[in-house]
Amino acid sequence: MKKLTALAFLILTAGCATQPQHNPTHPLPPAKTAAASFYILPGTASPHGTYALAWGVQGNSHVDWKRLENGDDAYLDSLIGSQGQNVRDYIVNQNTKQIVGTLQGVRYFKIGNRSENHGSIAAAWISDERLVLVVHGGKWTFSNFDAVTLRHDQIHRQNDIGKTLTTSVGNSLAQQYPTQYPAAKAKLVIDVESPVFKSNNADFTADVTAEIPKDDTGFSFAGKGTFHLQKYRDGSVSVSLVSLVSN
């Protein structure tokens, strides 16, 4: 009987030792990008200062930013490339000094008295810092107009909403100016810039212009648009025009 009891005890303890450990139901968020060399773009910080837009040089983690601030043009040109192809734009966590994601397709830089030719950058954040509108401006119209969602301190999704914005503005102009707009439509350039979220974190206003470049006599429009941004659980968004009024 003692032998049987001892054998049962050994079987029981061996079985307990081989029980698998409990795994978390939800996977951990991806590891953050290691601290890298970047330069904060002024005026792009989130409401509580957690995040901001920044730029850096692809493959170079030891940029001498003081040298660039002091106006070393030759050094800057050697870093960014002839067409700025080495420039990368990021969203960074200002508290941890880490890059939380790279903005795809955005190539804007600004430091000292140098910046991208005809370029500009703007960031409009909702109050909880989980979504930002990033507008990379160009000579006549924006180069990128994206709604970027953040999750687990990472870029979760980058949504290109620029085409939807300009299409909706064009449709509204066609209704408001049924005679002038169709004649100018083929050459007209529509720009949407300087977005600002309203307190509901769903609607935003933006400056809207429409003109034919280098033509001072043709149809033109300058006004303010109000847009509604619908956010979905997967991080995607949709945008619609609420109103468009001239200045």
Kinemage of the C-alpha trace (Angstrom):
@kinemage 1
@onewidth
@group {chain A} dominant
@subgroup {mainchain}
@vectorlist {calphas} color= white
{ca met a 1} P 0.000 0.000 0.000
{ca lys a 2} L 2.828 2.434 0.834
{ca lys a 3} L 4.434 1.690 -2.537
{ca leu a 4} L 1.172 2.420 -4.352
{ca thr a 5} L 0.687 5.667 -2.428
{ca ala a 6} L 4.224 6.836 -3.251
{ca leu a 7} L 3.733 5.933 -6.916
{ca ala a 8} L 0.493 7.911 -7.070
{ca phe a 9} L 2.214 10.916 -5.500
{ca leu a 10} L 5.008 10.799 -8.094
{ca ile a 11} L 2.506 10.615 -10.963
{ca leu a 12} L 0.503 13.518 -9.548
{ca thr a 13} L 3.527 15.801 -9.048
{ca ala a 14} L 4.944 14.938 -12.473
{ca gly a 15} L 1.637 15.823 -14.067
{ca cys a 16} L 1.561 19.202 -12.296
{ca ala a 17} L 5.106 19.990 -13.427
{ca thr a 18} L 4.211 19.492 -17.113
{ca gln a 19} L 1.115 21.754 -17.118
{ca pro a 20} L 1.550 24.485 -19.785
{ca gln a 21} L 1.933 28.075 -18.586
{ca his a 22} L -0.954 30.454 -19.237
{ca asn a 23} L -0.473 32.656 -22.344
{ca pro a 24} L -2.048 36.132 -22.571
{ca thr a 25} L -5.215 36.271 -24.658
{ca his a 26} L -4.146 39.488 -26.372
{ca pro a 27} L -0.712 39.731 -28.028
{ca leu a 28} L 1.636 42.407 -26.809
{ca pro a 29} L 1.954 45.516 -28.980
{ca pro a 30} L 4.964 45.589 -31.320
{ca ala a 31} L 8.215 46.781 -29.831
{ca lys a 32} L 8.894 50.487 -30.214
{ca thr a 33} L 11.511 51.709 -32.630
{ca ala a 34} L 14.772 52.400 -30.861
{ca ala a 35} L 15.732 55.988 -30.203
{ca ala a 36} L 17.022 57.562 -33.403
{ca ser a 37} L 18.238 60.902 -34.666
{ca phe a 38} L 15.307 63.227 -35.410
{ca tyr a 39} L 14.394 66.899 -35.279
{ca ile a 40} L 11.024 68.115 -34.005
{ca leu a 41} L 8.971 70.119 -36.492
{ca pro a 42} L 7.664 73.214 -34.666
{ca gly a 43} L 3.925 73.681 -34.271
{ca thr a 44} L 3.076 69.986 -34.662
{ca ala a 45} L 2.788 68.839 -31.023
{ca ser a 46} L -0.307 67.012 -29.778
{ca pro a 47} L -2.649 68.701 -27.238
{ca his a 48} L -0.882 67.302 -24.156
{ca gly a 49} L 2.579 67.416 -25.712
{ca thr a 50} L 2.973 63.640 -25.851
{ca tyr a 51} L 3.566 63.456 -29.590
{ca ala a 52} L 4.913 65.631 -32.372
{ca leu a 53} L 5.983 65.357 -35.986
{ca ala a 54} L 9.697 65.191 -36.681
{ca trp a 55} L 12.076 64.596 -39.544
{ca gly a 56} L 15.300 62.679 -39.917
{ca val a 57} L 17.649 61.155 -42.466
{ca gln a 58} L 17.174 57.560 -43.534
{ca gly a 59} L 20.019 55.343 -42.314
{ca asn a 60} L 21.710 58.106 -40.305
{ca ser a 61} L 21.311 57.990 -36.534
{ca his a 62} L 24.040 60.533 -35.756
{ca val a 63} L 22.961 63.740 -37.483
{ca asp a 64} L 24.679 66.861 -36.134
{ca trp a 65} L 21.563 68.996 -35.681
{ca lys a 66} L 23.471 71.929 -34.168
{ca arg a 67} L 25.552 72.121 -37.299
{ca leu a 68} L 22.358 72.278 -39.371
{ca glu a 69} L 20.804 74.888 -37.076
{ca asn a 70} L 23.866 77.054 -37.667
{ca gly a 71} L 23.233 77.016 -41.416
{ca asp a 72} L 25.694 74.477 -42.850
{ca asp a 73} L 24.010 74.152 -46.255
{ca ala a 74} L 26.615 71.825 -47.737
{ca tyr a 75} L 26.194 69.401 -44.847
{ca leu a 76} L 22.398 69.505 -45.181
{ca asp a 77} L 22.539 68.872 -48.928
{ca ser a 78} L 24.834 65.902 -48.388
{ca leu a 79} L 22.330 64.412 -45.947
{ca ile a 80} L 18.999 64.883 -47.679
{ca gly a 81} L 20.020 64.099 -51.274
{ca ser a 82} L 19.461 66.114 -54.438
{ca gln a 83} L 15.673 65.665 -54.387
{ca gly a 84} L 15.269 65.198 -50.648
{ca gln a 85} L 14.935 61.461 -51.168
{ca asn a 86} L 16.732 60.649 -47.901
{ca val a 87} L 14.315 62.664 -45.749
{ca arg a 88} L 11.897 60.719 -43.554
{ca asp a 89} L 9.074 62.145 -41.472
{ca tyr a 90} L 7.949 60.564 -38.221
{ca ile a 91} L 5.547 60.762 -35.345
{ca val a 92} L 7.638 60.725 -32.172
{ca asn a 93} L 6.881 60.376 -28.481
{ca gln a 94} L 8.401 63.447 -26.865
{ca asn a 95} L 8.413 61.848 -23.412
{ca thr a 96} L 10.282 58.660 -24.345
{ca lys a 97} L 12.284 60.272 -27.193
{ca gln a 98} L 11.298 57.402 -29.481
{ca ile a 99} L 9.924 57.186 -32.997
{ca val a 100} L 6.481 55.611 -32.869
{ca gly a 101} L 6.087 55.360 -36.628
{ca thr a 102} L 7.206 56.587 -40.054
{ca leu a 103} L 4.801 58.649 -42.161
{ca gln a 104} L 4.648 56.946 -45.549
{ca gly a 105} L 5.211 59.202 -48.558
{ca val a 106} L 5.910 62.384 -46.560
{ca arg a 107} L 9.281 64.061 -47.227
{ca tyr a 108} L 9.353 67.412 -45.443
{ca phe a 109} L 12.233 69.049 -43.595
{ca lys a 110} L 12.791 72.346 -41.844
{ca ile a 111} L 15.756 73.554 -39.806
{ca gly a 112} L 17.456 76.919 -39.421
{ca asn a 113} L 16.708 78.973 -42.516
{ca arg a 114} L 16.203 75.944 -44.778
{ca ser a 115} L 13.089 73.957 -45.568
{ca glu a 116} L 11.586 71.995 -48.441
{ca asn a 117} L 11.107 74.238 -51.472
{ca his a 118} L 7.426 75.305 -51.665
{ca gly a 119} L 6.708 72.840 -48.858
{ca ser a 120} L 4.876 73.111 -45.552
{ca ile a 121} L 3.635 70.811 -42.805
{ca ala a 122} L 0.609 70.992 -40.498
{ca ala a 123} L -0.771 68.666 -37.829
{ca ala a 124} L -4.285 68.766 -36.362
{ca trp a 125} L -4.812 66.436 -33.391
{ca ile a 126} L -7.984 65.267 -31.701
{ca ser a 127} L -8.027 65.852 -27.950
{ca asp a 128} L -7.187 62.276 -26.878
{ca glu a 129} L -4.082 62.248 -29.151
{ca arg a 130} L -5.187 59.057 -30.915
{ca leu a 131} L -5.621 60.614 -34.355
{ca val a 132} L -3.872 63.375 -36.253
{ca leu a 133} L -4.431 64.991 -39.626
{ca val a 134} L -1.081 65.450 -41.360
{ca val a 135} L -0.998 67.891 -44.256
{ca his a 136} L 2.168 68.049 -46.340
{ca gly a 137} L 1.668 71.172 -48.433
{ca gly a 138} L 3.131 71.804 -51.877
{ca lys a 139} L 3.404 74.664 -54.375
{ca trp a 140} L -0.207 74.742 -55.599
{ca thr a 141} L -1.900 72.099 -53.493
{ca phe a 142} L -1.058 69.533 -50.823
{ca ser a 143} L 1.247 66.620 -51.543
{ca asn a 144} L -0.321 64.495 -48.795
{ca phe a 145} L -3.436 64.853 -46.654
{ca asp a 146} L -3.608 61.885 -44.281
{ca ala a 147} L -5.584 60.883 -41.205
{ca val a 148} L -3.204 58.881 -39.009
{ca thr a 149} L -4.502 56.771 -36.120
{ca leu a 150} L -2.332 55.727 -33.161
{ca arg a 151} L -2.739 52.658 -30.981
{ca his a 152} L -0.458 51.244 -28.248
{ca asp a 153} L 1.948 54.142 -28.798
{ca gln a 154} L 2.420 53.137 -32.442
{ca ile a 155} L 1.091 54.334 -35.797
{ca his a 156} L -1.803 51.968 -36.395
{ca arg a 157} L -3.066 53.173 -39.757
{ca gln a 158} L -2.335 55.972 -42.234
{ca asn a 159} L -5.413 56.903 -44.284
{ca asp a 160} L -5.068 58.983 -47.456
{ca ile a 161} L -8.131 61.279 -47.464
{ca gly a 162} L -6.846 63.937 -49.867
{ca lys a 163} L -8.610 62.688 -52.998
{ca thr a 164} L -11.938 62.427 -51.175
{ca leu a 165} L -11.542 65.996 -49.880
{ca thr a 166} L -10.821 67.548 -53.282
{ca thr a 167} L -13.560 65.510 -54.986
{ca ser a 168} L -16.162 66.636 -52.460
{ca val a 169} L -15.041 70.263 -52.776
{ca gly a 170} L -15.216 70.024 -56.568
{ca asn a 171} L -18.756 68.626 -56.429
{ca ser a 172} L -19.829 71.461 -54.150
{ca leu a 173} L -18.265 74.108 -56.402
{ca ala a 174} L -20.054 72.607 -59.405
{ca gln a 175} L -23.368 73.082 -57.613
{ca gln a 176} L -22.603 76.589 -56.359
{ca tyr a 177} L -21.105 77.860 -59.632
{ca pro a 178} L -22.854 75.858 -62.391
{ca thr a 179} L -21.667 78.200 -65.161
{ca gln a 180} L -18.121 79.198 -64.162
{ca tyr a 181} L -16.893 75.939 -62.612
{ca pro a 182} L -17.360 73.518 -65.544
{ca ala a 183} L -15.393 75.784 -67.888
{ca ala a 184} L -12.464 75.959 -65.438
{ca lys a 185} L -12.599 72.410 -64.069
{ca ala a 186} L -9.948 70.860 -66.335
{ca lys a 187} L -7.213 73.269 -65.200
{ca leu a 188} L -8.441 74.057 -61.704
{ca val a 189} L -6.276 73.129 -58.708
{ca ile a 190} L -8.058 72.605 -55.378
{ca asp a 191} L -6.157 72.980 -52.119
{ca val a 192} L -7.290 72.181 -48.564
{ca glu a 193} L -5.032 73.368 -45.752
{ca ser a 194} L -4.772 74.403 -42.091
{ca pro a 195} L -7.264 71.904 -40.622
{ca val a 196} L -8.580 72.508 -37.088
{ca phe a 197} L -10.718 70.017 -35.167
{ca lys a 198} L -13.868 71.173 -33.441
{ca ser a 199} L -14.601 70.190 -29.838
{ca asn a 200} L -16.523 67.059 -30.879
{ca asn a 201} L -13.306 65.558 -32.330
{ca ala a 202} L -15.260 64.512 -35.423
{ca asp a 203} L -15.684 67.703 -37.457
{ca phe a 204} L -12.847 69.906 -38.645
{ca thr a 205} L -12.610 73.153 -40.561
{ca ala a 206} L -10.013 73.940 -43.203
{ca asp a 207} L -9.101 76.711 -45.623
{ca val a 208} L -10.146 75.854 -49.171
{ca thr a 209} L -8.914 77.463 -52.378
{ca ala a 210} L -9.515 76.639 -56.025
{ca glu a 211} L -7.697 78.400 -58.832
{ca ile a 212} L -5.971 77.974 -62.160
{ca pro a 213} L -2.222 78.399 -61.518
{ca lys a 214} L -0.742 81.574 -63.038
{ca asp a 215} L -4.164 82.715 -64.255
{ca asp a 216} L -5.497 85.838 -62.548
{ca thr a 217} L -8.535 86.220 -64.802
{ca gly a 218} L -10.167 82.807 -64.619
{ca phe a 219} L -12.446 81.246 -62.015
{ca ser a 220} L -11.152 81.165 -58.447
{ca phe a 221} L -12.558 80.390 -55.020
{ca ala a 222} L -11.359 81.041 -51.480
{ca gly a 223} L -13.344 79.994 -48.451
{ca lys a 224} L -13.791 77.727 -45.481
{ca gly a 225} L -14.860 74.106 -45.526
{ca thr a 226} L -16.291 72.046 -42.695
{ca phe a 227} L -15.696 68.294 -42.941
{ca his a 228} L -16.890 65.299 -40.928
{ca leu a 229} L -14.446 62.524 -40.102
{ca gln a 230} L -15.948 59.134 -39.266
{ca lys a 231} L -13.603 56.839 -37.342
{ca tyr a 232} L -13.927 53.025 -37.358
{ca arg a 233} L -12.686 50.404 -34.916
{ca asp a 234} L -10.066 49.036 -37.325
{ca gly a 235} L -8.391 52.452 -37.512
{ca ser a 236} L -9.790 53.380 -40.920
{ca val a 237} L -11.705 56.605 -41.482
{ca ser a 238} L -14.070 58.188 -43.968
{ca val a 239} L -14.526 61.900 -44.626
{ca ser a 240} L -17.409 63.936 -45.986
{ca leu a 241} L -18.033 67.621 -46.736
{ca val a 242} L -20.541 69.284 -44.396
{ca ser a 243} L -20.435 72.834 -45.780
{ca leu a 244} L -18.385 75.093 -48.030
{ca val a 245} L -18.677 78.876 -47.839
{ca ser a 246} L -16.706 81.592 -49.578
{ca asn a 247} L -14.758 84.242 -47.690
